[in-house]
Amino acid sequence: MARFEELAWHDTRMGEISLRRRRDPSHEVDVYEVKLGDEYLMSSLFPVAEIELARLGLAATSGDQLDVIVGGLGLGYTARTALEDPRVASVTVVEAFDEVISWHRRRLLPFAEPVAADPRCHLLAGDFFALAASDAGFDPRTPGRRHDAILLDVDHSPSQVLDPSHAPFYQPDGLRRLARHLRPGGVFALWSNDPPEVAFSDALSEVFAETAAHVIAFPNPLQDREATNTVYVATLAEPPGAVKG
């Protein structure tokens, strides 16, 4: 097998997106990477925080038969981890690029099967941010449907967005529009490549009853050091008298 291979390439409105596989000789593993233009979006070498996004977000929910939205498919780690939770009944993954959905359906990624084949999982091509701002929400089959958890991994961070149109989402008004699509006690969780940002934590606190910023540490073998990401978790207030569990 070749040490490097470009598995897929497409021109999109946000630039050229590509899926690449390379052999890492130091670890004897195949590494899968996604690039948008010259920017690296994600790598299978560093899935820890994407996995923790689902684990921490769902740990903050209560009950079962959970209905989950995942914003951003990428390499599928967040969606796959959500589907591993036995309480989850439904996962809708909103992905801006049809091409990324195609990678999973065509099994270009060796770990795509749990997402592509799980009957609980629906892959939806769409603009997460536009759907979050809309009245209809994330399910065109059931407009106005509300969800138990929304897990988002699209931009680099609340202040480092891939497209300027995403920026209003991270302000209080954008978060209020998102919160309309959550059930009482529902959870919004966000992955960020940057350390916790006070301004964004303050914006979350204007909308949600409970908020936390978890710093996720993991080894970076390319730089021989520890790296960190942030996972924000925010929970809506329960109605008076509600009983959890």
Rosetta blueprint (number, residue, H / E / L):
1 M L
2 A L
3 R L
4 F E
5 E E
6 E E
7 L E
8 A E
9 W E
10 H E
11 D E
12 T E
13 R L
14 M L
15 G E
16 E E
17 I E
18 S E
19 L E
20 R E
21 R E
22 R E
23 R E
24 D E
25 P L
26 S L
27 H L
28 E L
29 V E
30 D E
31 V E
32 Y E
33 E E
34 V E
35 K E
36 L E
37 G L
38 D L
39 E E
40 Y E
41 L E
42 M E
43 S E
44 S L
45 L L
46 F L
47 P L
48 V H
49 A H
50 E H
51 I H
52 E H
53 L H
54 A H
55 R H
56 L H
57 G H
58 L H
59 A H
60 A L
61 T L
62 S L
63 G L
64 D L
65 Q L
66 L E
67 D E
68 V E
69 I E
70 V E
71 G E
72 G L
73 L L
74 G L
75 L L
76 G L
77 Y H
78 T H
79 A H
80 R H
81 T H
82 A H
83 L H
84 E H
85 D L
86 P L
87 R L
88 V E
89 A E
90 S E
91 V E
92 T E
93 V E
94 V E
95 E E
96 A L
97 F L
98 D H
99 E H
100 V H
101 I H
102 S H
103 W H
104 H H
105 R H
106 R L
107 R L
108 L L
109 L L
110 P L
111 F L
112 A L
113 E H
114 P H
115 V H
116 A H
117 A L
118 D L
119 P L
120 R L
121 C E
122 H E
123 L E
124 L E
125 A E
126 G L
127 D L
128 F H
129 F H
130 A H
131 L H
132 A H
133 A H
134 S L
135 D L
136 A L
137 G L
138 F L
139 D L
140 P L
141 R L
142 T L
143 P L
144 G L
145 R L
146 R L
147 H E
148 D E
149 A E
150 I E
151 L E
152 L E
153 D L
154 V L
155 D L
156 H L
157 S E
158 P L
159 S L
160 Q E
161 V L
162 L L
163 D L
164 P H
165 S H
166 H H
167 A H
168 P H
169 F H
170 Y H
171 Q L
172 P H
173 D H
174 G H
175 L H
176 R H
177 R H
178 L H
179 A H
180 R L
181 H L
182 L E
183 R E
184 P E
185 G E
186 G E
187 V E
188 F E
189 A E
190 L E
191 W E
192 S E
193 N L
194 D L
195 P L
196 P L
197 E L
198 V H
199 A H
200 F H
201 S H
202 D H
203 A H
204 L H
205 S H
206 E H
207 V H
208 F L
209 A L
210 E E
211 T E
212 A E
213 A E
214 H E
215 V E
216 I E
217 A E
218 F E
219 P E
220 N E
221 P L
222 L L
223 Q L
224 D L
225 R E
226 E E
227 A E
228 T E
229 N E
230 T E
231 V E
232 Y E
233 V E
234 A E
235 T E
236 L L
237 A L
238 E L
239 P L
240 P L
241 G L
242 A L
243 V L
244 K L
245 G L
